[in-house]
Amino acid sequence: MKRTLFPWERGVRFDRGELVGELGPGRHRVPFRAVLTRVDIRPRTMTPAAQDVPTADGVLVRVTVVVRWAVTSPTKFVMEAASPEDELYTAVQLALRGAVVTRAHSAVDPERADIAAEVATRIAPRAEELGISVAEVAVRDVVMPAELRRAALAELVAASEGRAALERARGETAALRSLLNAARLAEQHPALLELRALQSASTVVVDRPARSR
């Protein structure tokens, strides 16, 4: 019996229940009673469900990670676990929990890169046992409880209102300073008031009714 493996596939062959070895891409003659398990070695992406993790200060934070991985040892991938993807999923969730639980809630979002690196380090040994190589781990979402989100929004609004009030106060102060300077100038030079009065009078326009003929 002939079997064809595509470039992105590897075959793990068993004869009468015993491991024979791996087969690469191409067309292979395989005995009728042999079992050939196909393994896809192309990179894959795993996005475990978001989990609520208690932080060091007792706040439940919802965190989601994305993991890019690929099979590097098809034999281990087939033999080490009945469901290697589920095993990797569990390892990622446990590693994420371990990385977040040691941090305060305020540090989770700013330290996304550190958390991702820690998760990658924690899952590396289990991934190697499963014949998997993890290329990248990234923290995708960090969601705080609704109460903290409302508090953060209120803080932003208060800060914005404070800046607006400060600008208004600066404007009023500038106007008062200008009036004070004008008053001092008029006190020192009274003739300026008369000059100002004449300037104002020269700009007055009087509308007279037209005379009837």
DALIN-V148920 format. One record per backbone hydrogen bond with DSSP energy under -0.5 kcal/mol. CO is the residue of the C=O (numbers start at 0). NH is the residue of the N-H. If there is no record, write none. Layout:
BEGIN
CO/NH  CO/NH
END
This chain:
BEGIN
0/29  2/27  4/25  5/8  7/40  9/38  10/12  10/22  11/36  12/19  12/20  13/15  13/34  14/17  17/14  20/12  22/10  25/4  27/2  27/29  30/33  32/15  34/13  34/36  35/37  36/11  38/9  38/40  43/68  45/66  50/52  50/62  52/60  54/57  58/54  58/60  60/52  60/62  61/142  62/50  63/139  63/140  65/137  66/45  66/68  67/134  67/135  68/43  69/132  72/76  73/77  74/78  75/79  80/83  82/86  83/87  84/88  85/89  86/90  87/91  88/92  89/93  90/94  91/95  92/96  93/97  94/98  95/99  96/100  99/102  102/55  103/106  103/107  104/107  104/108  106/110  108/111  110/114  111/115  112/116  113/117  114/118  115/119  116/120  117/121  118/122  119/123  120/124  122/126  123/127  124/128  125/129  126/131  127/130  130/71  130/72  132/69  132/134  135/67  137/65  137/139  140/63  141/143  142/61  144/148  145/149  146/150  147/151  148/152  149/153  150/154  151/155  152/156  153/157  154/158  155/159  156/160  157/161  158/162  159/163  160/164  161/165  162/166  163/167  164/168  165/169  166/170  167/171  168/172  169/173  170/174  171/175  172/176  173/177  174/178  175/179  176/180  177/181  178/182  179/183  180/184  181/185  182/186  183/187  184/188  188/191  189/192  189/193  190/194  191/195  192/196  193/197  194/198  195/199  196/200  197/201  198/202  199/202  200/203  204/206  205/207
END
